[in-house]
Amino acid sequence: MNKQLLLTLLGAAAIIIAAVLGSSVNAQQIITVDPGDGWLNANEGYRETVTWRVASKGGAASPRGVFVNLDNNKELAVVDQILEFSGDRGEVTEVVQISPVQARSWHAKGVRRVGYRRVFAGAAGSLSNHILFDLDASGRLAQVEASPPTQTVSGKSRQMMLAWSLNGDIGSINAVSESGQFLVGDRVVYEVAQPLVAEGNSTLKETVMLPPGLVNELLGNGIYQVRYTRTFVDDKDTRRSASVQVRLTE
């Protein structure tokens, strides 16, 4: 065989082998975390065992975990706990925790997306991944208030105007009230079949018009006060109610 041809073939084989080995090494550089998204209950915080699965030839170690603001990559808190493995693949676990105080403090400072990040480094290089916490989506409806808390409705005007204030424990609130009820005790005497929807809004205004004759009918039956109430349900099925005391006059 021609010597020049032999050298050419050997060079080509070396390139192929290097490419195969290179792709094999790159294929081994993998990291996943389970769960990848963390749902934070603003009242209870977050406490979950998470699993890091890492493929890195020769082993790797992560000296610490870091909570970061994903919008500007600034560190929020550090967890000094080493996770490491030997060999080419490893599966390591840890308990990740966020207290309600931490979550509220971060949110009050304008933080909306938090990542819990780890960097694993070893002979094959370094690689990282994170768990995502969406603080705005972590809150629940905490309280509903109606204002003004007392009103007077006459048989002539039949109208009242009020506002509902929705307060969440953290983040924005998505909630709906399907209808409002005028109650005498537990008996519904009139229903307002008009939904109110809060999509990130904390205050909803409402104008209510009672049907003709209802006020005089209630007064004729000796009823001089009713309660107007609404129940709001958020997207996590948390229910909160508030009421307005309504005095009736001719």
Secondary structure, 3 states (H helix, E strand, C coil): CCHHHHHHHHHHHHHHHHHHHHHHHHHCCEEEEECCECCCECCCEEEEEEEEEEECCCCEEECCEEEEECCCCEEEEEECCCEEECCCEEEEEEEEEECHHHHHHHHHCCCCEEEEEEEEEECCEEEEEEEEEEHHHCCCEEEEEEECCEEEEECCCCEEEEEEEEEECCCCCEEEECCEEEEECCEEEEEECCCEEEECCCEEEEEEECCCCHHHHHHHCCCCEEEEEEEEEECCCCEEEEEEEEEEEC
